[in-house]
Amino acid sequence: LYADQRIDVPAVAAFGRALKAMGVSLAVTELDIIDWNIRGGPEEQDAAALRIVGDLLDGVFDAGRPDAVISWGMSDRYSWIEEAMPRRDGKPCRPLPLDADYRPKPWFELIRKRLAC
């Protein structure tokens, strides 16, 4: 997900309902955050990530609880995004649910809480 973009929550929900009507299970896979256009440091990056992941989950969960929410990786320490899509300001990317020191970010907690319901 590109952190500087918006999710069309009603469209995601409608797509999810259409899939479920065809008997297809819902799952979110390969989730990571591209934050190269977010100004500021970790606080701003994490706020943008929380917003876009929250919007995506709102749309998906509106259609029904997904079977899984899977990220592309777990920790920023081992992400491909830093090399492929580095931030122009030289600051570290924060694409995954755990930071480089394996601390959970706000969007990790959001996913955990949503799946616990």
URNORRA-V740391 format. One record per backbone hydrogen bond with DSSP energy under -0.5 kcal/mol. CO is the residue of the C=O (numbers start at 0). NH is the residue of the N-H. If there is no record, write none. Layout:
# URNORRA-V740391
co:CO nh:NH
co:CO nh:NH
This chain:
# URNORRA-V740391
co:0 nh:2
co:0 nh:33
co:1 nh:4
co:6 nh:8
co:7 nh:11
co:8 nh:12
co:9 nh:13
co:10 nh:14
co:11 nh:15
co:12 nh:16
co:13 nh:17
co:14 nh:18
co:15 nh:19
co:16 nh:20
co:17 nh:21
co:18 nh:21
co:18 nh:23
co:19 nh:22
co:25 nh:66
co:26 nh:28
co:27 nh:69
co:30 nh:71
co:32 nh:34
co:33 nh:2
co:34 nh:37
co:35 nh:87
co:36 nh:38
co:40 nh:44
co:41 nh:45
co:42 nh:46
co:43 nh:47
co:44 nh:48
co:45 nh:49
co:46 nh:50
co:47 nh:51
co:48 nh:52
co:49 nh:53
co:50 nh:54
co:51 nh:55
co:52 nh:56
co:53 nh:57
co:54 nh:58
co:55 nh:59
co:56 nh:60
co:57 nh:61
co:58 nh:62
co:59 nh:62
co:59 nh:63
co:67 nh:27
co:69 nh:30
co:73 nh:97
co:74 nh:77
co:75 nh:78
co:79 nh:82
co:79 nh:83
co:80 nh:84
co:86 nh:89
co:90 nh:86
co:94 nh:32
co:96 nh:104
co:97 nh:75
co:98 nh:101
co:102 nh:98
co:104 nh:107
co:104 nh:108
co:105 nh:109
co:106 nh:110
co:107 nh:111
co:108 nh:112
co:109 nh:113
co:110 nh:114
co:111 nh:115
co:112 nh:116
co:113 nh:116
